[in-house]
Amino acid sequence: MFKLNKNLLISISAAAALSLGLTACMEDIMPSANATPSLAASIDGGVKYPVKDDKTGPYYVNPQVEKQAKHIFNGRIPTEHEYEEWNSDVMPDGTGLPEGEGSVEDGEEVYESKCVMCHGDFGSGGGGYPSLSKGTAYDLHETLTNQRIKPDMDGPVRVFGTYWPQASTLWWYIKDAMPHPQTDSLSDDEVYSLVAYILNINEFEIDGEEVDDEYVLNREKFLKIKMPNVDGFEPKIDGPEGRANVRKYFSNPDNFGAVKVKASERCMTNCQEPTAKIVYIQGAGISDFHPPMSVARDLPKEEPSAGGFNAEKAYTESCAMCHGAEGMGAPVVGNKAEWAAYTAKGMDKVYTNGIKGTDAGMPPKGGTDLSDSNFKSIVDYMINKSK
């Protein structure tokens, strides 16, 4: 839960709670070879009942689902390489953080090559992907207390530099999950370089030194990073007392604006009395926009695909990272066998999926702002280019 001050609670840190909850659940579920069925405490203080005679407590379970669950949790032992890949977390105290170094200058090159097509110039965001910077992190951190209760008021700025409590999360996330879809493809030095660049565009200082264009980040310097919002969340989940802190915090409903109903009182509706003051936007909506909101309902005219548009150049700049090599999970440019599975559904379907994006990871128009006609020209180029 994000803490603005002692009296104002804004939102729950879902990622931290989910991670902590999953860890506790996995420890409860994973059976040992000689385990005897018994009640197991969960993180919220409750218990889970073992399955016995196709029942858990007084309730029957679905045997097929239980069989699948046993298969999942009693599967083969992972290989040493699989275990090393999985066990690669980086903690705030530096546990798991490897040696290495990278400069802001090198990070900018990596960013322009592998990140800008999704996260925009200088981390501005775009194509449905989040921005990484909005300016000076220390100044914008103060906006987290903002509430837009009037139309012309500024809201909070939640980006890495202002909102995240630990820089280790950034290092870990880039290493394990970026760039999409080439995850875990960056060297440790490249990750240090990217982190240095992101710190630079957020105008960070480390141990009193500005992270300028010439800055070189290494493990020793990284461990000295102090995030503006390091103390902005509650409860405290780090350290050996993290789980105990979570249980203690959520056992007191006053901490999150709830009322604990007495066990002796039976209740089916309206059991929780409202305890938070609700403030509505004045005038039942925002109407005073600066600049004024356009009321035009006509669609913009599309640029003609002919007469100067270079589909090959646009492909190289915006699409080659995912469609330019085998094994990226996307149909490769010029590989008619791979594209056949898509074109069999009709070109209209191919165009629509590309323009609107797909659940498989294709962002709308590849994260570009091209017109529909120009984007279709790129699709035609990728399908028809001979290898």
HELIX and SHEET records of a PDB file:
HELIX    1   1 ALA A   14  ILE A   29  1                                  16    
HELIX    2   2 PRO A   63  PHE A   73  1                                  11    
HELIX    3   3 GLU A   80  TRP A   86  1                                   7    
HELIX    4   4 VAL A  104  LYS A  114  1                                  11    
HELIX    5   5 VAL A  116  HIS A  119  1                                   4    
HELIX    6   6 ASP A  121  GLY A  123  5                                   3    
HELIX    7   7 ALA A  137  HIS A  141  1                                   5    
HELIX    8   8 GLU A  142  THR A  145  5                                   4    
HELIX    9   9 PHE A  160  TYR A  163  1                                   4    
HELIX   10  10 SER A  168  ALA A  177  1                                  10    
HELIX   11  11 ASP A  188  ILE A  201  1                                  14    
HELIX   12  12 ARG A  219  PHE A  222  1                                   4    
HELIX   13  13 GLY A  242  PHE A  250  1                                   9    
HELIX   14  14 PRO A  253  PHE A  256  5                                   4    
HELIX   15  15 GLN A  282  ALA A  284  5                                   3    
HELIX   16  16 ALA A  311  SER A  318  1                                   8    
HELIX   17  17 ALA A  320  HIS A  323  1                                   4    
HELIX   18  18 LYS A  336  THR A  343  1                                   8    
HELIX   19  19 MET A  347  LYS A  356  1                                  10    
HELIX   20  20 PRO A  364  GLY A  367  5                                   4    
HELIX   21  21 ASP A  372  ASN A  384  1                                  13    
SHEET    1   A 2 LYS A   3  ASN A   5  0                                        
SHEET    2   A 2 LEU A   8  LEU A   9 -1                                        
SHEET    1   B 2 ALA A  40  ALA A  41  0                                        
SHEET    2   B 2 VAL A  47  LYS A  48 -1                                        
SHEET    1   C 2 LYS A  55  THR A  56  0                                        
SHEET    2   C 2 TYR A  59  TYR A  60 -1                                        
SHEET    1   D 2 GLU A 101  SER A 103  0                                        
SHEET    2   D 2 VAL A 216  ASN A 218 -1                                        
SHEET    1   E 2 GLU A 205  ILE A 206  0                                        
SHEET    2   E 2 GLU A 209  GLU A 210 -1                                        
END                                                                             
